[in-house]
Structures are given as C-alpha cells and as structure tokens.
C-alpha cells in the first residue's frame, strides 16, 4: 500500500495573503499556521491544505453587519452606540451619498440629490463604489476590519450588486430594527425641524415608507429565510433598544483592531 504523505504546518512569517504582518498581528488573528505540502501529496492532503488557507483568508477579510430597518427606525443612533461599545466602523450609505452630493467635483451629485429628494434608490453602481472605497480606506488607514453598514442593501438590485462586487467581504448577519411606521413618522418629522435634510418632510417620508415596504423589506425577508437576521424591537426608548442590540455583539479582545 502506498504511503500517504502528510502536509506540514509551519508558523506564518512576514505576511498573510500579501498583507503586512503588523496588520495581521493587530487583528489578533487566531490562524497562526500555514500548510506547506511535501513534493508528493495525496488528494486528501491537498484538499486539507486548501481548506486551511481558505479559513485563514476568511478570518482576514472585512466583516460586515448590515443594519436595516425603515426610515426613522434608529439605525444611525444604534450604530453610534455599537461603535462606542464594540469598536466597529460605521458606514452610513445615506451619509456617504450626501457627502458625495455635496462634493462640487462629483459627477453623480445631481443624480443623488434627485433620488434623495424623491425618496427613490440611488443606482447601485454609485452606492457600491462609495461603500467599497470607504471600507478599503479604513482597512488601509487604521487596520479596521469590522464594519456596520446601515441603509444598504435597500433592494434586490443592491443585493445583486453587492454579491457581484464585494466577494472579498463577509456578511456576518443582518441587524433588523423593527419599528411601526407611526413611530418612525413621528421621529422623522421631529428630526426634520432641526436636521435640515431635504427628505425629512411628510411627502418624502411617505414615499420612503413605500419604497421600504416594496423593496427593502423583501431583502430582510430573504436574509431571514437564510437564518441571518437578528430582529430587535426599535420602538422602545433608545437605551432599552440598545440593551437588546448589544446582545448580538461581542466586545473585542484587548489590543485588537476593528
């Protein structure tokens, strides 16, 4: 019977998958070995080696939590608390779009302005480019790898675009802030008195509710069927909502990057 050669595990040196060793260390990655195959290797051992490398790559990829809910559900408020308590980087699709709209050099400014005012969804190519750049910039500048993305994906086109473009990002779960329209409307009208946002008026609010029910809620239902949705009642006071939100997150290890 031929001898089955076993692969050898050696400590990782220098970098993992082309990334600087310092960033790997800062993330406190638990994968500390890499598979080095003998010259002659069985098929089983080759598959085993490949699985080890894939596991290492997955741990080093950006980790994302989508924060979804209707307009006024409290996504931004809860994301701020999560950032403070658990160290995630918060990326608001709406904030990224508004910043792009305000940039006089942006070729998409007028389009974004119209979509925001009408309560419609900005083309996925525009939003994805902004999100992808924001993730890359944060990973490069501060070594961050845990992200909250609120307000995206908002429809099937968004989700399809994400699956096509963001293949190197892992979606951990979807935090769904479930809130009645009456509560959300009251919050938005109150916010509109001081926010200065063009979409915080009753006409835009009703359009946004309709868009949410017709296009975003089916996306939440899709993820729910996959067992990836963590639902939190968002009509309670902010502190109580966060108590339930916090149950879905783990505090980072001391000295680790996010």
Secondary structure, DSSP 8 states (H G I E B T S, - for coil): -------EEEE--S-BTTB-HHHHHHTT-S--EEEE--SS--HHHHHHHHHHHHHHHHHHSEEEEEEEESTTSSHHHHHHHHHHHH--EEEEHHHHHHHHHH-TT-SSHHHHHHHHHHT----HHHHHHHHHHHHHHHHHHH---EEEEES---SHHHHHHHHHH-TTEEEEEEEEEE--HHHHHHHHHHHHHHH--TT-SHHHHHHHHHHIIIIIHHHHHHHHHTT-EEEEE-SS-HHHHHHHHHTT-----TT---
